[in-house]
Amino acid sequence: MGERRTSALERILQRIEEHVENWRKQDAVLKAGADTSRSQLWAEAAERERLLAEAVGEEEARRESIEELTKEHRVVFVLHREEVIETLEDFARRGDRLVSVVPRRGGETISGGLKGSWLVFEKSE
C-alpha cells in the first residue's frame, strides 16, 4: 500500500509540475505578446506625435501666409454680427477711415486662435 500511495503522490506531483510548466509557457507567450503590443503602441504614439508636429507646423505656416496675403492685398476678413453690416457699410459710404484696432479683453473665446477687436473709425469731414 505504501508504494501505491507513493505512486499516487508522484502522479499528483507530476500533474502539478505539468500545470506549472504549462502556466510558465502561457505566461511567456503573454509576456512576449505584451512586449510586441507595447512596442507597436510606442511606434503608433511616435507617429501620432510626428503627425501632430507636422499639422502644427502647417498651421503656423498658414497663419503666416494669411498675414502676408492681408498685407499684400490690404484686405482683412472680420467676424461680426449681422446687425453690424449696415454700420460698416455706412462708414465706408461716408468715407470714414479706420484709425485704430483695439484688442478685446476678457469675454468668451470665439474659437482657437481667433480673437475679437474693436475697430475705431474717424469721421470724414
C-alpha positions as CSV (number, residue, x, y, z in Angstrom):
1,M,0.0,0.0,0.0
2,G,2.9,2.3,0.7
3,E,4.1,2.0,-2.9
4,R,0.7,2.8,-4.3
5,R,0.4,5.8,-2.1
6,T,3.8,7.0,-3.3
7,S,3.0,6.4,-6.9
8,A,-0.3,8.2,-6.5
9,L,1.5,11.2,-4.9
10,E,4.1,11.1,-7.6
11,R,1.4,11.2,-10.3
12,I,-0.3,14.2,-8.5
13,L,3.1,15.9,-8.1
14,Q,3.8,15.2,-11.8
15,R,0.4,16.7,-12.9
16,I,1.1,19.7,-10.7
17,E,4.5,20.2,-12.3
18,E,2.9,19.8,-15.8
19,H,0.3,22.5,-14.9
20,V,3.1,24.8,-13.6
21,E,5.1,24.2,-16.8
22,N,2.1,24.9,-18.9
23,W,1.4,28.1,-16.9
24,R,5.0,29.2,-17.4
25,K,4.8,28.6,-21.2
26,Q,1.5,30.6,-21.4
27,D,3.0,33.3,-19.2
28,A,6.0,33.6,-21.5
29,V,3.7,33.8,-24.6
30,L,1.6,36.5,-22.9
31,K,4.6,38.5,-21.9
32,A,6.0,38.3,-25.4
33,G,2.6,39.4,-26.8
34,A,2.6,42.3,-24.3
35,D,6.1,43.4,-25.4
36,T,5.1,43.3,-29.0
37,S,1.9,45.3,-28.3
38,R,3.9,47.8,-26.2
39,S,6.4,48.3,-29.0
40,Q,3.6,48.7,-31.5
41,L,1.8,51.2,-29.3
42,W,5.0,53.3,-28.8
43,A,5.6,53.3,-32.6
44,E,2.0,54.5,-33.1
45,A,2.4,57.2,-30.5
46,A,5.6,58.4,-32.1
47,E,3.8,58.5,-35.5
48,R,0.9,60.5,-33.9
49,E,3.3,62.9,-32.4
50,R,5.1,63.4,-35.7
51,L,1.7,64.0,-37.5
52,L,0.7,66.5,-34.7
53,A,4.0,68.4,-35.1
54,E,3.5,68.4,-38.9
55,A,-0.1,69.7,-38.5
56,V,1.1,72.4,-36.1
57,G,3.8,73.4,-38.5
58,E,1.4,73.7,-41.3
59,E,-1.0,75.8,-39.2
60,E,1.9,78.1,-38.3
61,A,2.8,78.4,-42.0
62,R,-0.8,79.1,-42.9
63,R,-1.1,81.8,-40.3
64,E,2.0,83.5,-41.7
65,S,0.6,83.2,-45.3
66,I,-2.7,84.8,-44.1
67,E,-0.8,87.7,-42.7
68,E,1.2,88.1,-45.9
69,L,-2.0,88.0,-48.0
70,T,-3.8,90.6,-45.9
71,K,-0.7,92.9,-46.1
72,E,-0.3,92.4,-49.9
73,H,-4.0,92.9,-50.8
74,R,-4.8,95.3,-47.9
75,V,-7.9,93.3,-47.1
76,V,-8.9,91.8,-43.8
77,F,-11.7,89.4,-43.0
78,V,-13.6,90.5,-39.9
79,L,-16.0,88.3,-37.9
80,H,-19.0,90.3,-36.7
81,R,-22.7,90.1,-36.0
82,E,-25.2,90.6,-38.8
83,E,-26.5,93.9,-37.4
84,V,-23.1,95.5,-37.7
85,I,-23.1,95.2,-41.6
86,E,-25.2,98.4,-42.0
87,T,-22.9,100.4,-39.7
88,L,-19.8,99.2,-41.5
89,E,-21.4,99.9,-44.9
90,D,-22.4,103.4,-43.7
91,F,-18.8,104.1,-42.5
92,A,-17.5,103.1,-45.9
93,R,-20.1,105.1,-47.8
94,R,-19.2,108.3,-45.9
95,G,-15.5,107.7,-46.4
96,D,-14.8,107.3,-42.7
97,R,-11.3,105.9,-42.1
98,L,-10.2,103.2,-39.7
99,V,-7.8,104.8,-37.1
100,S,-7.3,102.1,-34.6
101,V,-7.8,98.4,-33.7
102,V,-8.2,97.8,-30.0
103,P,-7.9,94.1,-28.9
104,R,-10.9,92.9,-26.9
105,R,-10.1,91.9,-23.4
106,G,-11.8,89.1,-21.5
107,G,-15.1,87.6,-22.5
108,E,-15.7,84.3,-24.3
109,T,-13.2,82.8,-26.7
110,I,-14.5,82.9,-30.3
111,S,-12.5,79.8,-31.4
112,G,-8.9,78.5,-31.2
113,G,-6.6,81.3,-32.4
114,L,-9.4,83.8,-33.2
115,K,-9.6,87.0,-31.1
116,G,-12.0,89.9,-31.3
117,S,-11.1,93.5,-31.6
118,W,-12.8,96.9,-31.6
119,L,-12.4,98.8,-34.9
120,V,-12.2,102.6,-34.3
121,F,-13.2,104.9,-37.1
122,E,-12.7,108.6,-37.7
123,K,-15.5,110.6,-39.4
124,S,-14.6,112.1,-42.7
125,E,-15.1,115.8,-42.9
